[in-house]
Amino acid sequence: MTAKKVLVCSAVLCAGFTIAAPAEADAAPECASGVKVIKPVVLEEAGRWTYTFDLSWCADGGTILWAEPSVTARVHSPACRWVGRIEESIKELPDRMWSAFDMSEFSCQDGAGKEHGVNPWVVVTFDPAGGYDTSSDIAV
């Protein structure tokens, strides 16, 4: 699999991680030890939009070799639109732990036609053995 190294920086986070090129999006990277995955994190505003965050990773000998986050955004109302992923990162933490972060944005009109944005976000802390912890919320 051909991959490229990406450096993502924001005012708060900066991390490097590997992502697959678009033509390879359907090809799963090889992982001799077995791919680890989280239970998808789903945030939503009922009847308006749904945001789902997934993460898979591979480790060998206590070292994470690759991690692949993905976001699925679904818009359920013509009053809303998907703006996109506005901040994302993957970084190594002390003690062989890693952290993946994503903040995305939907923009919706209220009853008066005024547009406002909402930002679903997820943080996943994960380890080479497959353990993980998630936190998430919707910032308005």
Z-matrix of the N, CA and C atoms (Angstrom, degrees):
N
C 1 1.447
C 2 1.518 1 108.89
N 3 1.287 2 116.20 1 131.86
C 4 1.451 3 121.62 2 175.88
C 5 1.516 4 107.84 3 -89.43
N 6 1.302 5 116.82 4 132.23
C 7 1.463 6 120.38 5 179.96
C 8 1.515 7 107.86 6 -136.76
N 9 1.318 8 114.87 7 165.02
C 10 1.449 9 118.78 8 176.61
C 11 1.511 10 109.29 9 -127.60
N 12 1.313 11 116.03 10 149.84
C 13 1.457 12 122.33 11 179.44
C 14 1.517 13 108.17 12 -87.53
N 15 1.314 14 116.81 13 131.82
C 16 1.450 15 122.21 14 -177.45
C 17 1.518 16 108.79 15 -123.61
N 18 1.310 17 116.38 16 138.06
C 19 1.462 18 121.85 17 175.45
C 20 1.511 19 107.18 18 -112.01
N 21 1.335 20 116.08 19 120.09
C 22 1.453 21 121.50 20 -178.97
C 23 1.517 22 108.08 21 -113.29
N 24 1.314 23 116.25 22 126.55
C 25 1.460 24 120.52 23 -178.82
C 26 1.522 25 110.04 24 -130.00
N 27 1.292 26 115.66 25 144.48
C 28 1.454 27 122.77 26 172.55
C 29 1.511 28 106.60 27 -137.76
N 30 1.305 29 116.52 28 -176.05
C 31 1.453 30 120.38 29 179.09
C 32 1.526 31 111.37 30 -62.64
N 33 1.336 32 116.94 31 -25.37
C 34 1.448 33 120.95 32 -174.86
C 35 1.522 34 112.76 33 -109.18
N 36 1.342 35 117.75 34 -39.93
C 37 1.448 36 121.56 35 -171.56
C 38 1.518 37 111.56 36 -122.10
N 39 1.301 38 116.31 37 149.23
C 40 1.457 39 121.44 38 173.36
C 41 1.517 40 106.93 39 -147.62
N 42 1.339 41 117.09 40 126.12
C 43 1.458 42 119.40 41 -178.19
C 44 1.504 43 110.52 42 -153.75
N 45 1.298 44 115.95 43 154.94
C 46 1.453 45 121.19 44 174.17
C 47 1.509 46 109.11 45 -107.22
N 48 1.322 47 117.42 46 141.58
C 49 1.448 48 121.09 47 175.61
C 50 1.515 49 109.55 48 -155.51
N 51 1.305 50 116.12 49 164.89
C 52 1.449 51 121.34 50 -176.89
C 53 1.524 52 109.72 51 -103.07
N 54 1.332 53 115.61 52 134.46
C 55 1.454 54 120.17 53 175.49
C 56 1.520 55 108.29 54 -128.14
N 57 1.318 56 115.44 55 154.13
C 58 1.456 57 120.03 56 179.11
C 59 1.520 58 109.59 57 -82.33
N 60 1.325 59 116.60 58 149.29
C 61 1.457 60 121.23 59 174.93
C 62 1.523 61 108.70 60 -67.92
N 63 1.359 62 119.05 61 155.22
C 64 1.461 63 121.37 62 -175.47
C 65 1.522 64 114.22 63 -53.28
N 66 1.304 65 119.57 64 -38.57
C 67 1.460 66 120.94 65 -179.34
C 68 1.518 67 112.08 66 -66.25
N 69 1.333 68 116.78 67 -18.30
C 70 1.458 69 121.31 68 -178.00
C 71 1.516 70 112.85 69 -103.27
N 72 1.280 71 118.25 70 8.26
C 73 1.460 72 121.50 71 -173.20
C 74 1.517 73 112.92 72 -58.07
N 75 1.338 74 117.69 73 -30.94
C 76 1.453 75 120.12 74 -178.32
C 77 1.527 76 112.65 75 -86.38
N 78 1.312 77 118.33 76 -12.49
C 79 1.454 78 121.88 77 -177.96
C 80 1.522 79 109.78 78 -87.73
N 81 1.334 80 116.12 79 121.00
C 82 1.458 81 120.24 80 179.00
C 83 1.525 82 109.22 81 -79.79
N 84 1.335 83 117.72 82 133.05
C 85 1.460 84 120.05 83 176.89
C 86 1.536 85 109.87 84 -62.02
N 87 1.313 86 115.84 85 150.06
C 88 1.459 87 120.01 86 178.41
C 89 1.518 88 109.75 87 -71.19
N 90 1.331 89 114.46 88 148.25
C 91 1.461 90 120.23 89 179.67
C 92 1.523 91 108.28 90 -154.04
N 93 1.339 92 116.01 91 100.27
C 94 1.457 93 121.35 92 -176.64
C 95 1.527 94 112.57 93 -60.81
N 96 1.334 95 117.29 94 -31.94
C 97 1.469 96 120.71 95 -177.24
C 98 1.524 97 112.99 96 -86.64
N 99 1.324 98 118.07 97 -6.22
C 100 1.466 99 121.72 98 -178.11
C 101 1.511 100 111.02 99 97.72
N 102 1.303 101 115.80 100 133.23
C 103 1.468 102 122.07 101 -179.05
C 104 1.526 103 109.84 102 -73.68
N 105 1.324 104 115.74 103 133.54
C 106 1.466 105 122.35 104 174.88
C 107 1.523 106 108.13 105 -95.84
N 108 1.336 107 117.66 106 145.18
C 109 1.465 108 121.81 107 179.80
C 110 1.520 109 109.85 108 -140.04
N 111 1.334 110 114.84 109 154.17
C 112 1.462 111 120.29 110 174.16
C 113 1.523 112 108.93 111 -95.39
N 114 1.315 113 116.27 112 161.14
C 115 1.460 114 120.58 113 167.14
C 116 1.529 115 105.13 114 -70.88
N 117 1.340 116 118.76 115 128.38
C 118 1.470 117 119.53 116 -176.87
C 119 1.530 118 112.25 117 -53.44
N 120 1.334 119 115.38 118 140.22
C 121 1.462 120 121.77 119 176.31
C 122 1.525 121 106.66 120 -96.26
N 123 1.332 122 116.64 121 121.72
C 124 1.462 123 121.91 122 -177.21
C 125 1.526 124 109.44 123 -116.55
N 126 1.332 125 115.18 124 124.97
C 127 1.461 126 122.28 125 174.05
C 128 1.518 127 106.76 126 -121.63
N 129 1.345 128 116.73 127 146.92
C 130 1.461 129 117.92 128 -178.20
C 131 1.514 130 112.34 129 -158.20
N 132 1.307 131 113.49 130 159.67
C 133 1.458 132 122.14 131 165.97
C 134 1.522 133 102.80 132 -116.99
N 135 1.325 134 115.73 133 104.75
C 136 1.463 135 122.27 134 -171.09
C 137 1.525 136 112.45 135 -47.07
N 138 1.324 137 114.84 136 129.31
C 139 1.457 138 121.09 137 177.96
C 140 1.517 139 114.66 138 78.94
N 141 1.341 140 117.64 139 -5.67
C 142 1.467 141 120.30 140 -177.19
C 143 1.525 142 112.37 141 -116.06
N 144 1.348 143 117.60 142 -50.94
C 145 1.462 144 120.91 143 -179.71
C 146 1.521 145 110.37 144 -160.23
N 147 1.333 146 115.05 145 159.76
C 148 1.465 147 123.27 146 175.18
C 149 1.522 148 108.36 147 -136.71
N 150 1.329 149 115.78 148 136.40
C 151 1.471 150 124.00 149 179.72
C 152 1.529 151 106.80 150 -123.01
N 153 1.323 152 116.69 151 126.69
C 154 1.465 153 121.30 152 178.47
C 155 1.523 154 108.97 153 -125.00
N 156 1.337 155 115.88 154 127.11
C 157 1.465 156 122.17 155 178.66
C 158 1.520 157 108.55 156 -111.48
N 159 1.338 158 115.98 157 130.49
C 160 1.463 159 122.92 158 176.21
C 161 1.512 160 108.77 159 -124.02
N 162 1.334 161 115.95 160 154.07
C 163 1.454 162 121.00 161 176.47
C 164 1.517 163 108.57 162 -145.94
N 165 1.323 164 116.52 163 133.51
C 166 1.460 165 121.94 164 172.00
C 167 1.523 166 107.64 165 -129.55
N 168 1.344 167 116.25 166 153.23
C 169 1.457 168 119.83 167 179.80
C 170 1.522 169 110.08 168 -155.26
N 171 1.335 170 114.11 169 163.55
C 172 1.454 171 121.76 170 179.20
C 173 1.519 172 108.33 171 -128.64
N 174 1.330 173 115.93 172 140.87
C 175 1.460 174 121.03 173 178.21
C 176 1.522 175 109.47 174 -133.26
N 177 1.308 176 115.25 175 152.39
C 178 1.452 177 121.81 176 176.80
C 179 1.521 178 107.70 177 -141.44
N 180 1.329 179 116.55 178 123.74
C 181 1.457 180 120.12 179 177.55
C 182 1.515 181 114.32 180 59.40
N 183 1.305 182 118.03 181 34.80
C 184 1.456 183 121.14 182 178.97
C 185 1.517 184 114.62 183 82.76
N 186 1.332 185 116.87 184 7.73
C 187 1.458 186 121.46 185 179.66
C 188 1.525 187 109.39 186 -119.55
N 189 1.310 188 117.50 187 131.74
C 190 1.459 189 121.23 188 176.87
C 191 1.529 190 107.87 189 -77.71
N 192 1.341 191 115.31 190 124.36
C 193 1.467 192 121.56 191 -177.80
C 194 1.521 193 111.74 192 -89.02
N 195 1.327 194 116.92 193 -39.60
C 196 1.458 195 121.33 194 177.91
C 197 1.518 196 109.28 195 -156.21
N 198 1.320 197 115.31 196 157.35
C 199 1.467 198 122.43 197 176.14
C 200 1.521 199 107.45 198 -142.05
N 201 1.323 200 116.46 199 138.36
C 202 1.458 201 121.41 200 -178.71
C 203 1.532 202 110.52 201 -129.94
N 204 1.320 203 116.54 202 105.98
C 205 1.470 204 119.67 203 173.23
C 206 1.524 205 109.39 204 -84.85
N 207 1.309 206 116.56 205 154.92
C 208 1.466 207 120.74 206 171.65
C 209 1.520 208 109.25 207 -147.50
N 210 1.317 209 114.18 208 149.62
C 211 1.464 210 121.39 209 179.54
C 212 1.523 211 107.98 210 -126.83
N 213 1.320 212 115.25 211 134.67
C 214 1.461 213 120.88 212 172.68
C 215 1.519 214 106.78 213 -117.38
N 216 1.321 215 115.96 214 123.09
C 217 1.473 216 121.56 215 179.63
C 218 1.519 217 108.14 216 -113.60
N 219 1.326 218 115.62 217 131.99
C 220 1.459 219 120.38 218 176.91
C 221 1.528 220 108.70 219 -127.57
N 222 1.307 221 115.40 220 130.23
C 223 1.462 222 121.94 221 177.90
C 224 1.528 223 107.14 222 -103.38
N 225 1.342 224 117.07 223 127.89
C 226 1.464 225 122.26 224 -176.11
C 227 1.519 226 113.23 225 -109.62
N 228 1.328 227 117.85 226 -3.35
C 229 1.461 228 121.84 227 -175.70
C 230 1.529 229 109.59 228 -135.99
N 231 1.332 230 117.51 229 139.65
C 232 1.464 231 118.95 230 176.20
C 233 1.538 232 112.86 231 -66.61
N 234 1.324 233 117.17 232 -12.04
C 235 1.464 234 120.96 233 178.18
C 236 1.533 235 111.81 234 -80.16
N 237 1.335 236 116.52 235 -5.80
C 238 1.466 237 120.46 236 -177.67
C 239 1.520 238 110.66 237 -123.18
N 240 1.344 239 113.60 238 157.45
C 241 1.459 240 119.67 239 173.88
C 242 1.527 241 108.46 240 -144.89
N 243 1.329 242 115.39 241 152.55
C 244 1.454 243 122.99 242 177.08
C 245 1.523 244 107.73 243 -84.58
N 246 1.319 245 117.96 244 121.21
C 247 1.451 246 122.11 245 177.99
C 248 1.530 247 109.33 246 -84.95
N 249 1.333 248 116.38 247 -43.82
C 250 1.461 249 120.66 248 177.00
C 251 1.510 250 112.51 249 135.03
N 252 1.326 251 114.26 250 -175.44
C 253 1.464 252 121.48 251 176.52
C 254 1.524 253 106.65 252 -82.32
N 255 1.321 254 116.97 253 121.78
C 256 1.463 255 119.26 254 -174.80
C 257 1.526 256 113.62 255 -103.55
N 258 1.330 257 116.81 256 -18.86
C 259 1.461 258 120.04 257 178.06
C 260 1.516 259 108.10 258 -156.12
N 261 1.324 260 116.30 259 131.90
C 262 1.458 261 119.73 260 179.33
C 263 1.520 262 109.54 261 -153.03
N 264 1.329 263 115.75 262 150.11
C 265 1.460 264 119.79 263 178.24
C 266 1.516 265 110.08 264 -161.99
N 267 1.317 266 114.29 265 157.76
C 268 1.461 267 122.81 266 169.05
C 269 1.514 268 105.14 267 -135.57
N 270 1.328 269 116.42 268 129.85
C 271 1.467 270 118.46 269 -178.90
C 272 1.517 271 111.04 270 -145.24
N 273 1.317 272 115.15 271 152.25
C 274 1.450 273 122.01 272 176.89
C 275 1.523 274 108.89 273 -83.20
N 276 1.315 275 115.97 274 137.31
C 277 1.463 276 123.36 275 178.00
C 278 1.524 277 108.76 276 -109.70
N 279 1.314 278 118.37 277 172.26
C 280 1.469 279 119.89 278 175.21
C 281 1.538 280 111.01 279 -61.52
N 282 1.308 281 116.62 280 160.08
C 283 1.466 282 123.63 281 175.70
C 284 1.524 283 113.50 282 63.00
N 285 1.319 284 117.27 283 35.43
C 286 1.462 285 123.65 284 175.91
C 287 1.531 286 114.30 285 63.88
N 288 1.294 287 118.01 286 13.73
C 289 1.464 288 121.80 287 175.59
C 290 1.523 289 108.71 288 -87.29
N 291 1.328 290 116.18 289 157.37
C 292 1.458 291 122.96 290 176.95
C 293 1.515 292 108.87 291 -131.06
N 294 1.317 293 116.21 292 160.47
C 295 1.458 294 121.87 293 178.52
C 296 1.527 295 109.42 294 -134.55
N 297 1.327 296 115.34 295 133.37
C 298 1.467 297 121.51 296 174.20
C 299 1.522 298 107.10 297 -116.27
N 300 1.330 299 116.36 298 136.53
C 301 1.461 300 121.81 299 -178.86
C 302 1.518 301 108.91 300 -131.96
N 303 1.319 302 116.31 301 139.95
C 304 1.463 303 121.48 302 171.37
C 305 1.518 304 108.68 303 -142.87
N 306 1.338 305 115.82 304 134.72
C 307 1.460 306 122.19 305 169.11
C 308 1.520 307 106.03 306 -127.68
N 309 1.304 308 115.38 307 127.41
C 310 1.457 309 121.54 308 -179.37
C 311 1.512 310 109.22 309 -119.75
N 312 1.338 311 116.60 310 179.22
C 313 1.465 312 119.24 311 -179.18
C 314 1.522 313 111.64 312 -144.07
N 315 1.333 314 113.94 313 136.13
C 316 1.456 315 123.49 314 167.39
C 317 1.521 316 106.59 315 -115.84
N 318 1.310 317 117.19 316 147.05
C 319 1.456 318 121.37 317 175.56
C 320 1.522 319 107.24 318 -121.27
N 321 1.333 320 116.51 319 128.18
C 322 1.461 321 121.25 320 -176.54
C 323 1.529 322 109.80 321 -131.78
N 324 1.315 323 115.23 322 149.45
C 325 1.465 324 121.03 323 174.37
C 326 1.521 325 108.72 324 -91.43
N 327 1.340 326 115.14 325 140.83
C 328 1.456 327 119.11 326 175.30
C 329 1.530 328 108.76 327 -86.35
N 330 1.308 329 117.97 328 -174.92
C 331 1.467 330 122.62 329 -178.61
C 332 1.515 331 113.86 330 -59.47
N 333 1.345 332 117.86 331 -26.32
C 334 1.465 333 122.30 332 179.81
C 335 1.525 334 111.90 333 -90.96
N 336 1.340 335 117.19 334 3.25
C 337 1.454 336 120.65 335 179.57
C 338 1.523 337 114.46 336 84.36
N 339 1.327 338 116.75 337 5.69
C 340 1.467 339 120.28 338 178.67
C 341 1.530 340 108.95 339 -82.84
N 342 1.334 341 115.88 340 130.62
C 343 1.458 342 120.80 341 -177.82
C 344 1.526 343 110.63 342 -87.37
N 345 1.333 344 115.43 343 138.68
C 346 1.465 345 120.76 344 175.94
C 347 1.528 346 108.67 345 -142.04
N 348 1.313 347 115.67 346 149.19
C 349 1.458 348 121.43 347 -179.59
C 350 1.510 349 112.05 348 -99.32
N 351 1.314 350 115.26 349 149.13
C 352 1.461 351 122.47 350 172.70
C 353 1.522 352 107.13 351 -129.92
N 354 1.325 353 115.61 352 145.38
C 355 1.455 354 120.89 353 -173.59
C 356 1.523 355 111.82 354 -125.03
N 357 1.333 356 117.20 355 96.10
C 358 1.466 357 118.48 356 172.02
C 359 1.530 358 109.00 357 -71.51
N 360 1.347 359 116.33 358 140.61
C 361 1.460 360 119.67 359 179.51
C 362 1.521 361 110.12 360 -141.21
N 363 1.331 362 114.37 361 153.56
C 364 1.464 363 121.96 362 -179.65
C 365 1.521 364 108.69 363 -140.76
N 366 1.331 365 115.89 364 139.65
C 367 1.464 366 122.94 365 169.73
C 368 1.527 367 106.53 366 -123.50
N 369 1.325 368 116.88 367 127.90
C 370 1.462 369 122.23 368 175.77
C 371 1.518 370 107.58 369 -120.98
N 372 1.326 371 116.24 370 122.92
C 373 1.453 372 121.98 371 172.64
C 374 1.524 373 105.69 372 -101.68
N 375 1.349 374 116.92 373 125.82
C 376 1.457 375 119.55 374 -173.98
C 377 1.523 376 111.30 375 -138.61
N 378 1.344 377 115.62 376 159.77
C 379 1.462 378 120.27 377 -176.85
C 380 1.533 379 110.75 378 -127.58
N 381 1.317 380 117.25 379 165.89
C 382 1.462 381 120.78 380 -177.69
C 383 1.531 382 113.99 381 -60.12
N 384 1.320 383 118.29 382 -29.45
C 385 1.464 384 121.32 383 -177.88
C 386 1.525 385 113.18 384 -76.76
N 387 1.335 386 117.83 385 -10.72
C 388 1.460 387 120.60 386 179.57
C 389 1.514 388 114.19 387 108.81
N 390 1.318 389 117.85 388 -3.12
C 391 1.464 390 120.35 389 176.88
C 392 1.516 391 110.52 390 -74.80
N 393 1.324 392 116.20 391 148.93
C 394 1.466 393 119.42 392 178.15
C 395 1.518 394 110.61 393 -157.99
N 396 1.335 395 114.19 394 162.16
C 397 1.462 396 122.37 395 176.06
C 398 1.514 397 106.91 396 -139.39
N 399 1.333 398 117.55 397 140.38
C 400 1.458 399 120.48 398 -179.78
C 401 1.522 400 110.79 399 -121.60
N 402 1.324 401 114.43 400 150.01
C 403 1.463 402 121.29 401 167.61
C 404 1.509 403 106.00 402 -137.93
N 405 1.327 404 116.17 403 147.07
C 406 1.457 405 120.06 404 -176.59
C 407 1.521 406 109.99 405 -158.87
N 408 1.335 407 115.03 406 161.32
C 409 1.465 408 120.59 407 178.42
C 410 1.517 409 107.53 408 -169.57
N 411 1.310 410 115.37 409 179.27
C 412 1.462 411 122.51 410 176.03
C 413 1.522 412 107.26 411 -122.97
N 414 1.328 413 116.06 412 114.65
C 415 1.465 414 121.01 413 177.99
C 416 1.524 415 108.21 414 -90.57
N 417 1.326 416 115.61 415 135.10
C 418 1.464 417 119.90 416 178.51
C 419 1.508 418 110.91 417 -112.44
